[in-house]
Amino acid sequence: MSVEAAEGSGGAVLLRLGEARYAVDMAAVAEVVPVPPTTRVPDQPPWLAGVANWRGRVLPVIDVRLLLGVQAVPLASSARLVVLTDDDVLLGVLAEAVPGVHPGDVADADPPPATLAGEAALLVRGQVTDRLGPVAVLDPQALFSLRRRLDRARSFS
């Protein structure tokens, strides 16, 4: 099922990061696109992959693998940028792949594993299971809080 087909049906976009699968609520996703050219920003945290041009706007692009304890390998052609939106605020999240959608409502996710620590515990709000196994549910608001942590002297909107 495509992202477009799942819109309006609840569900979540699935992201592959390392060997694990993560989901982001469809309501927070504006678009899934191939990874555009990204420009590094000096003196920013390593999880800020840089900024990219998205529809004429400067879009901050984050690599949450570093915060989730996933080994960051070079991105292949299957990599995608998941553009999240919260009102007029945008954020790009790198994914090694976007294998599809989880059709269920991730708002009803089970609690996250108690073994999560640090940033991962803040970013993962729960866990759902499908026929392929567990899927960690990322909290869009926690992802947007990363954007707010960036140097406020630089404007990304």
DSSP file (Angstrom, degrees, kcal/mol; ACC not computed):
  #  RESIDUE AA STRUCTURE BP1 BP2  ACC     N-H-->O    O-->H-N    N-H-->O    O-->H-N    TCO  KAPPA ALPHA  PHI   PSI    X-CA   Y-CA   Z-CA
    1    1 A M              0   0    0      0, 0.0   100,-0.2     0, 0.0     2,-0.1   0.000 360.0 360.0 360.0 135.4    0.0    0.0    0.0
    2    2 A S     >  -     0   0    0      1,-0.1     4,-1.3    98,-0.1     5,-0.1  -0.353 360.0-111.4 -80.5 164.6    1.4    3.4   -0.9
    3    3 A V  H  > S+     0   0    0      1,-0.2     4,-1.0     2,-0.2     3,-0.4   0.910 119.7  53.2 -59.5 -42.5    1.6    6.3    1.5
    4    4 A E  H >4 S+     0   0    0      1,-0.2     3,-0.6     2,-0.2    -1,-0.2   0.890 106.2  52.2 -62.5 -39.6   -1.1    8.1   -0.5
    5    5 A A  H 34 S+     0   0    0      1,-0.2    -1,-0.2     3,-0.1    -2,-0.2   0.784 108.6  51.3 -67.9 -26.7   -3.5    5.1   -0.2
    6    6 A A  H >< S+     0   0    0     -4,-1.3     3,-2.3    -3,-0.4    -1,-0.2   0.656  82.4 113.8 -85.7 -15.4   -3.1    5.0    3.5
    7    7 A E  T << S+     0   0    0     -4,-1.0     4,-0.1    -3,-0.6    20,-0.0  -0.268  84.2  15.3 -57.7 139.3   -3.9    8.7    4.1
    8    8 A G  T 3  S+     0   0    0      2,-0.1    -1,-0.3     1,-0.1     3,-0.1   0.363 107.5  88.2  81.0  -7.5   -7.1    9.2    5.9
    9    9 A S  S <  S-     0   0    0     -3,-2.3     2,-0.3     1,-0.5    -2,-0.1   0.172  95.7-117.6-106.3  17.9   -7.2    5.6    7.1
   10   10 A G        +     0   0    0      1,-0.1    -1,-0.5    -4,-0.1    95,-0.1  -0.647  66.7 119.1  77.4-142.1   -5.1    6.0   10.2
   11   11 A G        -     0   0    0     -2,-0.3    15,-2.3    92,-0.2    16,-0.4  -0.047  54.5-108.0  77.7 179.9   -2.0    4.0    9.9
   12   12 A A  E     -AB  25 102A   0     90,-2.0    90,-3.0    13,-0.3     2,-0.4  -0.991  20.6-108.3-151.4 150.5    1.6    4.9   10.0
   13   13 A V  E     -AB  24 101A   0     11,-2.5    11,-2.0    -2,-0.3     2,-0.4  -0.691  36.2-134.9 -80.4 132.0    4.5    5.2    7.6
   14   14 A L  E     -AB  23 100A   0     86,-2.7    86,-0.6    -2,-0.4     2,-0.4  -0.751  20.3-168.7 -90.9 134.9    7.1    2.4    8.2
   15   15 A L  E     -A   22   0A   0      7,-3.3     7,-3.0    -2,-0.4     2,-0.6  -0.963  13.3-144.2-120.4 138.7   10.8    3.4    8.3
   16   16 A R  E     +AB  21  97A   0     81,-2.9    80,-1.8    -2,-0.4    81,-0.9  -0.923  21.5 173.4-103.2 125.0   13.7    1.0    8.3
   17   17 A L  E >   -A   20   0A   0      3,-2.2     3,-1.6    -2,-0.6     2,-0.2  -0.956  66.2 -43.5-129.4 109.6   16.6    2.1   10.4
   18   18 A G  T 3  S-     0   0    0     -2,-0.4    52,-0.0     1,-0.3    54,-0.0  -0.506 120.0 -28.9  65.4-135.6   19.3   -0.6   10.6
   19   19 A E  T 3  S+     0   0    0     -2,-0.2    -1,-0.3    -3,-0.1     2,-0.2   0.498 123.4  85.2 -89.2  -5.1   17.7   -4.0   11.2
   20   20 A A  E <   -A   17   0A   0     -3,-1.6    -3,-2.2   115,-0.0     2,-0.4  -0.601  68.4-135.4-102.0 158.4   14.7   -2.5   13.0
   21   21 A R  E     -A   16   0A   0    113,-0.4   115,-2.1    -2,-0.2     2,-0.3  -0.913  20.3-174.8-112.1 140.5   11.4   -1.1   11.8
   22   22 A Y  E     -Ac  15 136A   0     -7,-3.0    -7,-3.3    -2,-0.4     2,-0.4  -0.875   9.5-148.3-127.3 159.3    9.9    2.1   13.1
   23   23 A A  E     -Ac  14 137A   0    113,-2.4   115,-3.0    -2,-0.3     2,-0.4  -0.978   5.1-162.7-132.7 145.9    6.6    3.8   12.4
   24   24 A V  E     -A   13   0A   0    -11,-2.0   -11,-2.5    -2,-0.4     5,-0.1  -0.998  39.1-101.2-125.8 129.9    5.4    7.5   12.3
   25   25 A D  E >   -A   12   0A   0    113,-0.5     3,-2.0    -2,-0.4     4,-0.4  -0.197  26.4-130.3 -50.7 131.1    1.7    8.3   12.5
   26   26 A M  G >  S+     0   0    0    -15,-2.3     3,-1.4     1,-0.3    -1,-0.2   0.796 103.7  68.2 -56.0 -31.8    0.4    9.1    9.1
   27   27 A A  G 3  S+     0   0    0    -16,-0.4    -1,-0.3     1,-0.3    -2,-0.1   0.753 101.0  48.2 -62.6 -23.1   -1.2   12.3   10.4
   28   28 A A  G <  S+     0   0    0     -3,-2.0    57,-2.6    56,-0.1     2,-0.5   0.516  92.4  95.4 -93.6  -6.3    2.3   13.8   10.9
   29   29 A V  E <   +F   84   0B   0     -3,-1.4    55,-0.2    -4,-0.4     3,-0.1  -0.762  40.5 174.7 -96.4 123.7    3.6   12.8    7.5
   30   30 A A  E     -     0   0B   0     53,-3.4     2,-0.3    -2,-0.5    54,-0.2   0.842  68.4 -25.2 -87.3 -40.3    3.5   15.4    4.7
   31   31 A E  E     -F   83   0B   0     52,-1.3    52,-3.0     2,-0.0     2,-0.5  -0.979  45.8-135.1-168.9 155.3    5.4   13.4    2.1
   32   32 A V  E     +F   82   0B   0     -2,-0.3    50,-0.2    50,-0.2   -29,-0.1  -0.994  38.5 163.4-121.4 122.5    8.0   10.7    1.5
   33   33 A V  E     -F   81   0B   0     48,-2.4    48,-3.4    -2,-0.5    -2,-0.0  -0.893  45.1 -85.1-135.0 160.5   10.6   11.5   -1.1
   34   34 A P  E     -F   80   0B   0      0, 0.0    46,-0.2     0, 0.0    44,-0.1  -0.353  66.1 -86.1 -58.9 151.8   14.0   10.3   -2.3
   35   35 A V        -     0   0    0     44,-0.7     3,-0.1    42,-0.1    44,-0.1  -0.465  49.5-147.6 -66.5 119.9   16.8   11.9   -0.2
   36   36 A P        -     0   0    0      0, 0.0    -1,-0.0     0, 0.0    18,-0.0  -0.340  37.8 -70.7 -79.9 168.1   17.6   15.3   -1.7
   37   37 A P        -     0   0    0      0, 0.0    16,-0.5     0, 0.0     2,-0.4  -0.377  57.5-154.7 -56.4 135.3   21.1   16.9   -1.6
   38   38 A T        -     0   0    0     14,-0.1     2,-0.5    -3,-0.1    14,-0.2  -0.947   8.2-148.4-122.3 137.4   21.8   17.9    2.0
   39   39 A T  B     -G   51   0B   0     12,-2.9    12,-2.3    -2,-0.4     2,-0.0  -0.913  21.0-126.7-106.7 124.2   24.1   20.6    3.2
   40   40 A R        -     0   0    0     -2,-0.5    10,-0.2    10,-0.2     9,-0.1  -0.342  16.9-140.7 -64.9 148.9   25.8   20.1    6.6
   41   41 A V    >   -     0   0    0      7,-0.3     3,-0.7    -2,-0.0     7,-0.1  -0.966  21.6-121.6-113.6 122.0   25.5   23.0    9.0
   42   42 A P  T 3  S+     0   0    0      0, 0.0     8,-0.0     0, 0.0     0, 0.0  -0.219  87.8  16.8 -64.0 152.7   28.6   23.8   11.1
   43   43 A D  T 3  S+     0   0    0      1,-0.2   108,-0.1     3,-0.0     0, 0.0   0.795  95.3 122.6  59.5  34.5   28.5   23.6   14.9
   44   44 A Q  S <  S-     0   0    0     -3,-0.7    -1,-0.2     4,-0.1   106,-0.0  -0.820  71.9 -80.6-119.0 162.8   25.3   21.6   15.1
   45   45 A P    >   -     0   0    0      0, 0.0     3,-1.9     0, 0.0    -1,-0.1  -0.219  41.0-114.7 -60.8 152.7   24.7   18.2   16.8
   46   46 A P  T 3  S+     0   0    0      0, 0.0    20,-0.1     0, 0.0    17,-0.1   0.764 112.7  66.5 -62.3 -24.7   25.8   15.1   14.8
   47   47 A W  T 3  S+     0   0    0     15,-0.1    16,-3.1     1,-0.1     2,-1.1   0.619  80.2  87.5 -74.5 -10.3   22.1   14.0   14.4
   48   48 A L  E <   - H   0  62B   0     -3,-1.9    -7,-0.3    14,-0.2    14,-0.2  -0.790  61.7-171.6 -85.7 103.3   21.4   17.0   12.3
   49   49 A A  E     -     0   0B   0     12,-1.6     2,-0.3    -2,-1.1    13,-0.2   0.779  48.8 -98.3 -66.8 -25.4   22.4   15.6    8.9
   50   50 A G  E     - H   0  61B   0     11,-1.4    11,-3.2   -10,-0.2     2,-0.3  -0.969  44.6 -58.9 143.8-157.9   22.0   19.1    7.4
   51   51 A V  E     -GH  39  60B   0    -12,-2.3   -12,-2.9    -2,-0.3     2,-0.3  -0.927  41.3-169.7-125.8 152.5   19.4   21.1    5.6
   52   52 A A  E     - H   0  59B   0      7,-2.2     7,-3.3    -2,-0.3     2,-0.6  -0.930  30.3-106.7-136.4 159.2   17.8   20.5    2.2
   53   53 A N  E     + H   0  58B   0    -16,-0.5     2,-0.5    -2,-0.3     5,-0.2  -0.805  38.2 178.0 -86.7 120.3   15.6   22.4   -0.2
   54   54 A W  E >  S- H   0  57B   0      3,-2.9     3,-1.5    -2,-0.6    -2,-0.0  -0.930  71.8 -29.5-127.5 107.3   12.1   21.1    0.0
   55   55 A R  T 3  S-     0   0    0     -2,-0.5     3,-0.1     1,-0.3    -1,-0.1   0.866 125.6 -48.3  55.1  40.2    9.5   22.8   -2.2
   56   56 A G  T 3  S+     0   0    0      1,-0.3     2,-0.3     0, 0.0    -1,-0.3   0.502 118.8 107.6  82.5   4.1   11.5   26.1   -2.0
   57   57 A R  E <  S-H   54   0B   0     -3,-1.5    -3,-2.9     2,-0.0     2,-0.6  -0.852  75.9-113.2-114.0 151.0   11.8   25.9    1.8
   58   58 A V  E     -H   53   0B   0     -2,-0.3    -5,-0.2    -5,-0.2    -7,-0.0  -0.740  38.0-164.8 -82.1 120.0   14.9   25.2    3.9
   59   59 A L  E     -H   52   0B   0     -7,-3.3    -7,-2.2    -2,-0.6     2,-0.2  -0.927  16.0-134.6-113.1 119.6   14.2   21.9    5.6
   60   60 A P  E     -H   51   0B   0      0, 0.0    32,-3.0     0, 0.0     2,-0.5  -0.548  22.3-154.2 -68.7 137.3   16.2   20.6    8.6
   61   61 A V  E     -Hi  50  92B   0    -11,-3.2   -12,-1.6    -2,-0.2   -11,-1.4  -0.964   9.6-165.6-118.8 121.8   17.1   16.9    8.1
   62   62 A I  E     -Hi  48  93B   0     30,-3.2    32,-2.6    -2,-0.5     2,-0.6  -0.807  17.2-149.6-110.7 151.0   17.7   14.7   11.1
   63   63 A D    >   -     0   0    0    -16,-3.1     3,-1.2    -2,-0.3     4,-0.4  -0.873  14.2-177.8-115.4  93.1   19.3   11.3   11.3
   64   64 A V  T >>  +     0   0    0     -2,-0.6     4,-1.9    30,-0.3     3,-0.6   0.586  67.2  86.3 -72.7  -8.5   17.6    9.6   14.3
   65   65 A R  H 3>>S+     0   0    0      1,-0.2     5,-2.4     2,-0.2     4,-0.7   0.901  86.7  54.9 -56.1 -38.9   19.8    6.5   13.9
   66   66 A L  H <45S+     0   0    0     -3,-1.2    -1,-0.2     1,-0.2     3,-0.2   0.821 111.6  43.3 -65.0 -31.0   22.4    8.2   16.0
   67   67 A L  H <45S+     0   0    0     -3,-0.6    53,-0.5    -4,-0.4    -1,-0.2   0.716 112.7  51.7 -86.7 -22.9   19.9    8.9   18.8
   68   68 A L  H  <5S-     0   0    0     -4,-1.9    -2,-0.2     2,-0.1    -1,-0.2   0.429 113.9-111.0 -93.9  -0.2   18.3    5.4   18.7
   69   69 A G  T  <5 +     0   0    0     -4,-0.7     2,-0.4     1,-0.3    -3,-0.2   0.730  69.7 143.7  77.6  21.5   21.6    3.5   18.9
   70   70 A V      < -     0   0    0     -5,-2.4    -1,-0.3    -6,-0.2     2,-0.2  -0.804  59.0-109.2 -95.1 133.7   21.4    2.3   15.4
   71   71 A Q        -     0   0    0     -2,-0.4     2,-0.9    -3,-0.1   -53,-0.1  -0.437  30.2-131.9 -63.3 126.0   24.6    2.1   13.4
   72   72 A A        +     0   0    0     -2,-0.2    -1,-0.1   -55,-0.1     3,-0.1  -0.719  31.9 178.6 -84.6 106.0   24.6    4.8   10.8
   73   73 A V        -     0   0    0     -2,-0.9     3,-0.1     1,-0.1   -55,-0.1  -0.688  43.5 -79.0 -99.7 158.6   25.7    3.2    7.5
   74   74 A P        -     0   0    0      0, 0.0     2,-0.3     0, 0.0    -1,-0.1  -0.296  56.1-107.5 -56.5 141.2   25.9    5.1    4.2
   75   75 A L        -     0   0    0      1,-0.1     2,-0.1    -3,-0.1    21,-0.1  -0.532  32.4-148.5 -77.0 135.4   22.5    5.6    2.7
   76   76 A A    >   -     0   0    0     -2,-0.3     3,-1.9    20,-0.2    -1,-0.1  -0.281  37.6 -88.9 -90.4-180.0   21.7    3.5   -0.4
   77   77 A S  T 3  S+     0   0    0      1,-0.3   -42,-0.1    -2,-0.1    -2,-0.1   0.684 124.8  66.6 -66.5 -16.5   19.4    4.5   -3.2
   78   78 A S  T 3  S+     0   0    0     18,-0.1    20,-0.4   -44,-0.1    -1,-0.3   0.566  77.5 115.1 -78.7  -8.6   16.5    3.0   -1.3
   79   79 A A    <   -     0   0    0     -3,-1.9   -44,-0.7    18,-0.1     2,-0.3  -0.262  47.3-168.2 -63.5 148.8   16.9    5.7    1.4
   80   80 A R  E     -FJ  34  95B   0     15,-2.3    15,-2.4   -46,-0.2     2,-0.6  -0.939  22.3-130.4-136.4 158.0   14.0    8.1    1.8
   81   81 A L  E     -FJ  33  94B   0    -48,-3.4   -48,-2.4    -2,-0.3     2,-0.7  -0.960  18.5-154.8-108.1 121.2   13.3   11.4    3.5
   82   82 A V  E     -FJ  32  93B   0     11,-2.8    11,-2.3    -2,-0.6     2,-0.7  -0.871  11.1-151.1 -97.9 112.6   10.1   11.4    5.5
   83   83 A V  E     -FJ  31  92B   0    -52,-3.0   -53,-3.4    -2,-0.7   -52,-1.3  -0.757  12.5-162.8 -90.2 118.6    8.9   15.0    5.7
   84   84 A L  E     -FJ  29  91B   0      7,-3.6     7,-1.8    -2,-0.7     2,-0.4  -0.727   2.5-161.8 -99.9 150.2    6.9   15.6    8.9
   85   85 A T  E     + J   0  90B   0    -57,-2.6     2,-0.3    -2,-0.3     5,-0.2  -0.991  18.5 177.8-134.6 141.8    4.6   18.5    9.5
   86   86 A D  E >  S- J   0  89B   0      3,-2.3     3,-2.1    -2,-0.4     2,-0.4  -0.847  76.2 -54.2-140.2 100.0    3.1   20.1   12.6
   87   87 A D  T 3  S-     0   0    0     -2,-0.3    -1,-0.0     1,-0.3     0, 0.0  -0.549 122.9 -21.6  59.4-116.7    1.1   23.1   11.6
   88   88 A D  T 3  S+     0   0    0     -2,-0.4     2,-0.4    -3,-0.1    -1,-0.3   0.308 116.0 103.8-104.2   9.4    3.6   25.1    9.6
   89   89 A V  E <   - J   0  86B   0     -3,-2.1    -3,-2.3     2,-0.0     2,-0.3  -0.783  53.1-165.5 -95.6 132.6    6.7   23.5   11.1
   90   90 A L  E     + J   0  85B   0     -2,-0.4     2,-0.3    -5,-0.2    -5,-0.2  -0.851  12.1 177.2-119.9 153.5    8.5   21.0    8.9
   91   91 A L  E     - J   0  84B   0     -7,-1.8    -7,-3.6    -2,-0.3     2,-0.5  -0.966  19.0-142.5-153.8 135.5   11.2   18.4    9.6
   92   92 A G  E     -iJ  61  83B   0    -32,-3.0   -30,-3.2    -2,-0.3     2,-0.5  -0.879  13.3-164.3-102.2 132.9   12.9   15.8    7.5
   93   93 A V  E     -iJ  62  82B   0    -11,-2.3   -11,-2.8    -2,-0.5     2,-0.2  -0.971  16.9-133.2-117.5 122.3   13.7   12.4    9.0
   94   94 A L  E     - J   0  81B   0    -32,-2.6     2,-0.4    -2,-0.5   -30,-0.3  -0.502  24.2-175.9 -73.2 139.8   16.2   10.1    7.1
   95   95 A A  E     - J   0  80B   0    -15,-2.4   -15,-2.3    -2,-0.2   -78,-0.2  -0.997  31.7-138.4-134.2 140.3   15.2    6.5    6.7
   96   96 A E  S    S-     0   0    0    -80,-1.8     2,-0.3    -2,-0.4   -20,-0.2   0.810  91.2 -15.5 -65.4 -28.2   17.3    3.7    5.1
   97   97 A A  E     -B   16   0A   0    -81,-0.9   -81,-2.9   -18,-0.1    -1,-0.3  -0.957  53.7-138.5-164.9 159.1   14.1    2.6    3.4
   98   98 A V  E     -     0   0A   0    -20,-0.4   -83,-0.2    -2,-0.3     3,-0.1  -0.860  22.0-177.6-123.4  93.2   10.3    3.1    3.7
   99   99 A P  E     -     0   0A   0      0, 0.0     2,-0.3     0, 0.0   -84,-0.1   0.512  51.9 -81.1 -76.1  -3.2    8.9   -0.4    3.1
  100  100 A G  E     -B   14   0A   0    -86,-0.6   -86,-2.7     2,-0.0     2,-0.3  -0.999  60.1 -48.0 146.6-147.1    5.3    0.7    3.3
  101  101 A V  E     -B   13   0A   0     -2,-0.3   -88,-0.2   -88,-0.2   -90,-0.1  -0.927  30.5-130.3-129.6 153.9    2.7    1.5    5.9
  102  102 A H  E     -B   12   0A   0    -90,-3.0   -90,-2.0    -2,-0.3     4,-0.1  -0.927  22.5-155.0 -97.2 118.6    1.3   -0.1    9.0
  103  103 A P        +     0   0    0      0, 0.0   -92,-0.2     0, 0.0    -1,-0.1   0.708  62.6  86.8 -74.3 -19.1   -2.4   -0.1    8.6
  104  104 A G  S    S-     0   0    0    -94,-0.1     2,-0.7     1,-0.1   -93,-0.2  -0.209  91.5 -91.5 -79.1 170.2   -3.4   -0.1   12.2
  105  105 A D    >   -     0   0    0      1,-0.2     3,-1.2   -95,-0.1    -1,-0.1  -0.723  30.2-164.0 -83.0 113.3   -3.8    2.8   14.6
  106  106 A V  G >  S+     0   0    0     -2,-0.7     3,-1.4     1,-0.3    -1,-0.2   0.579  80.1  80.4 -77.1  -8.0   -0.5    3.4   16.3
  107  107 A A  G 3  S+     0   0    0      1,-0.3    -1,-0.3    19,-0.0    -2,-0.0   0.772  90.5  55.0 -65.3 -23.6   -2.2    5.6   18.9
  108  108 A D  G <  S+     0   0    0     -3,-1.2    -1,-0.3    18,-0.0    -2,-0.1   0.049  83.4 144.9 -96.0  25.5   -3.2    2.2   20.6
  109  109 A A    <   -     0   0    0     -3,-1.4    19,-0.2     1,-0.1    -3,-0.1  -0.238  53.8-111.5 -64.9 150.5    0.5    1.1   20.7
  110  110 A D  B     -D  127   0A   0     17,-2.5    17,-2.2     1,-0.2    -1,-0.1  -0.366  50.9 -80.4 -69.3 160.6    1.7   -1.0   23.6
  111  111 A P        -     0   0    0      0, 0.0    15,-0.2     0, 0.0    -1,-0.2  -0.260  55.7 -97.9 -60.0 153.6    4.2    0.7   25.9
  112  112 A P        -     0   0    0      0, 0.0    15,-0.1     0, 0.0    24,-0.0  -0.300  52.4 -79.9 -68.7 159.4    7.8    0.8   24.6
  113  113 A P    >   -     0   0    0      0, 0.0     3,-1.6     0, 0.0    13,-0.0  -0.315  34.1-129.7 -58.9 141.5   10.3   -1.8   25.9
  114  114 A A  T 3  S+     0   0    0      1,-0.3     7,-0.0    -3,-0.1     0, 0.0   0.639 101.9  73.8 -67.8 -13.4   11.6   -1.0   29.3
  115  115 A T  T 3  S+     0   0    0      2,-0.1    -1,-0.3     6,-0.0     2,-0.1   0.602  70.5 107.0 -78.3 -10.8   15.1   -1.6   28.0
  116  116 A L    <   +     0   0    0     -3,-1.6     2,-0.3     4,-0.1   -48,-0.0  -0.463  49.6 177.7 -69.1 139.5   15.1    1.7   26.0
  117  117 A A    >>  -     0   0    0     -2,-0.1     3,-1.0   -49,-0.1     4,-0.7  -0.898  37.3  -1.9-137.1 165.9   17.3    4.3   27.6
  118  118 A G  H 3> S-     0   0    0     -2,-0.3     4,-1.0     1,-0.2     3,-0.5  -0.190 125.2  -7.3  59.4-138.7   18.5    7.9   26.9
  119  119 A E  H 3> S+     0   0    0      1,-0.2     4,-2.0     2,-0.2     3,-0.5   0.840 132.0  61.7 -61.3 -36.0   17.3    9.6   23.7
  120  120 A A  H <> S+     0   0    0     -3,-1.0     4,-2.2   -53,-0.5    -1,-0.2   0.902 100.7  53.6 -59.7 -40.6   15.7    6.4   22.4
  121  121 A A  H  < S+     0   0    0     -4,-0.7    -1,-0.3    -3,-0.5    -2,-0.2   0.813 111.1  46.9 -64.2 -29.2   13.3    6.3   25.4
  122  122 A L  H  < S+     0   0    0     -4,-1.0    -1,-0.2    -3,-0.5    -2,-0.2   0.816 115.5  44.1 -79.9 -31.6   12.2    9.9   24.6
  123  123 A L  H  < S+     0   0    0     -4,-2.0    16,-3.1   -56,-0.1     2,-0.6   0.751 101.5  70.4 -87.7 -25.7   11.7    9.3   20.9
  124  124 A V  E  <  + E   0 138A   0     -4,-2.2    14,-0.2    14,-0.2    -1,-0.1  -0.839  51.8 176.8 -99.3 119.4    9.8    5.9   21.0
  125  125 A R  E     -     0   0A   0     12,-2.7     2,-0.3    -2,-0.6    13,-0.2   0.578  61.2 -34.7 -98.0  -9.9    6.3    6.2   22.4
  126  126 A G  E     - E   0 137A   0     11,-1.1    11,-2.9   -15,-0.2     2,-0.3  -0.982  54.9-104.2 178.2-169.4    5.3    2.6   22.0
  127  127 A Q  E     -DE 110 136A   0    -17,-2.2   -17,-2.5    -2,-0.3     2,-0.3  -0.996  20.0-173.9-147.3 137.3    5.4   -0.6   20.0
  128  128 A V  E     - E   0 135A   0      7,-2.6     7,-3.0    -2,-0.3     2,-0.4  -0.823  16.6-138.7-121.3 166.3    3.0   -2.4   17.7
  129  129 A T  E     + E   0 134A   0     -2,-0.3     2,-0.2     5,-0.2    -2,-0.0  -0.989  20.7 172.8-129.6 137.6    3.3   -5.8   16.1
  130  130 A D  E >   - E   0 133A   0      3,-2.3     3,-1.8    -2,-0.4   -28,-0.0  -0.621  57.1 -73.4-125.1-169.8    2.5   -6.9   12.6
  131  131 A R  T 3  S+     0   0    0      1,-0.3    -2,-0.0    -2,-0.2     0, 0.0   0.711 131.7  51.0 -62.6 -19.5    3.0  -10.2   10.7
  132  132 A L  T 3  S-     0   0    0      1,-0.3    -1,-0.3     0, 0.0    -3,-0.0   0.470 118.9-102.3 -96.3  -2.8    6.8   -9.4   10.4
  133  133 A G  E <   - E   0 130A   0     -3,-1.8    -3,-2.3     2,-0.0    -1,-0.3  -0.805  67.5  -0.3 119.7-160.7    7.3   -8.7   14.1
  134  134 A P  E     - E   0 129A   0      0, 0.0  -113,-0.4     0, 0.0     2,-0.4  -0.314  48.1-166.3 -73.3 148.8    7.6   -5.6   16.4
  135  135 A V  E     - E   0 128A   0     -7,-3.0    -7,-2.6  -115,-0.1     2,-0.3  -0.987  17.0-137.4-133.0 121.2    7.6   -2.0   15.1
  136  136 A A  E     -cE  22 127A   0   -115,-2.1  -113,-2.4    -2,-0.4     2,-0.6  -0.631  18.2-137.2 -78.6 135.0    8.7    0.8   17.4
  137  137 A V  E     -cE  23 126A   0    -11,-2.9   -12,-2.7    -2,-0.3   -11,-1.1  -0.843  14.1-144.8 -98.6 117.7    6.4    3.8   17.2
  138  138 A L  E     - E   0 124A   0   -115,-3.0  -113,-0.5    -2,-0.6   -14,-0.2  -0.558  14.3-125.0 -79.9 144.8    8.2    7.2   17.0
  139  139 A D     >  -     0   0    0    -16,-3.1     4,-1.9    -2,-0.2     3,-0.4  -0.812  13.8-157.1 -90.6 110.7    6.7   10.2   18.8
  140  140 A P  H  > S+     0   0    0      0, 0.0     4,-2.4     0, 0.0     5,-0.2   0.877  93.4  53.8 -57.1 -38.2    6.4   13.0   16.2
  141  141 A Q  H  > S+     0   0    0      1,-0.2     4,-1.5     2,-0.2     5,-0.1   0.869 106.9  51.2 -66.3 -34.8    6.3   15.6   18.9
  142  142 A A  H  > S+     0   0    0     -3,-0.4     4,-1.0     2,-0.2    -1,-0.2   0.875 109.3  51.4 -67.2 -36.4    9.6   14.3   20.4
  143  143 A L  H >X S+     0   0    0     -4,-1.9     4,-1.1     1,-0.2     3,-0.6   0.911 109.4  49.7 -65.0 -41.8   11.1   14.5   16.9
  144  144 A F  H 3X S+     0   0    0     -4,-2.4     4,-1.7     1,-0.2    -1,-0.2   0.805 101.9  62.5 -67.1 -27.7    9.9   18.1   16.6
  145  145 A S  H 3X S+     0   0    0     -4,-1.5     4,-1.0     1,-0.2    -1,-0.2   0.833  97.9  57.7 -66.2 -28.9   11.5   18.8   20.0
  146  146 A L  H XX S+     0   0    0     -4,-1.0     4,-0.7    -3,-0.6     3,-0.7   0.916 103.4  52.9 -62.6 -41.9   14.8   17.9   18.4
  147  147 A R  H >< S+     0   0    0     -4,-1.1     3,-0.9     1,-0.3    -2,-0.2   0.891 106.0  52.8 -60.5 -40.1   14.3   20.6   15.9
  148  148 A R  H 3< S+     0   0    0     -4,-1.7    -1,-0.3     1,-0.2    -2,-0.2   0.740 100.3  63.7 -69.5 -21.0   13.6   23.1   18.7
  149  149 A R  H << S+     0   0    0     -4,-1.0    -1,-0.2    -3,-0.7    -2,-0.2   0.720  81.4 104.2 -73.1 -21.0   17.0   22.2   20.3
  150  150 A L  S << S-     0   0    0     -3,-0.9  -106,-0.1    -4,-0.7     2,-0.0  -0.175  96.5 -70.8 -62.8 156.4   18.9   23.4   17.3
  151  151 A D    >   -     0   0    0      1,-0.2     3,-1.8  -108,-0.1    -1,-0.2  -0.246  42.4-149.5 -49.2 115.1   20.8   26.7   17.6
  152  152 A R  T 3  S+     0   0    0      1,-0.3    -1,-0.2    -3,-0.2    -2,-0.1   0.622  90.5  73.8 -69.2 -11.3   18.0   29.3   17.6
  153  153 A A  T 3  S+     0   0    0      2,-0.0     2,-0.5     0, 0.0    -1,-0.3   0.721  89.4  69.1 -72.7 -19.2   20.4   31.8   15.9
  154  154 A R  S <  S-     0   0    0     -3,-1.8     2,-0.5     2,-0.0    -4,-0.0  -0.855  78.9-144.8-101.6 134.5   19.9   29.8   12.7
  155  155 A S        +     0   0    0     -2,-0.5    -3,-0.1     1,-0.1    -2,-0.0  -0.870  22.7 172.0-103.1 126.1   16.5   29.9   11.0
  156  156 A F              0   0    0     -2,-0.5    -1,-0.1     1,-0.1   -66,-0.1   0.393 360.0 360.0-110.2  -0.3   15.3   26.7    9.3
  157  157 A S              0   0    0    -98,-0.1    -1,-0.1  -100,-0.1   -98,-0.1   0.484 360.0 360.0-104.6 360.0   11.7   27.7    8.5
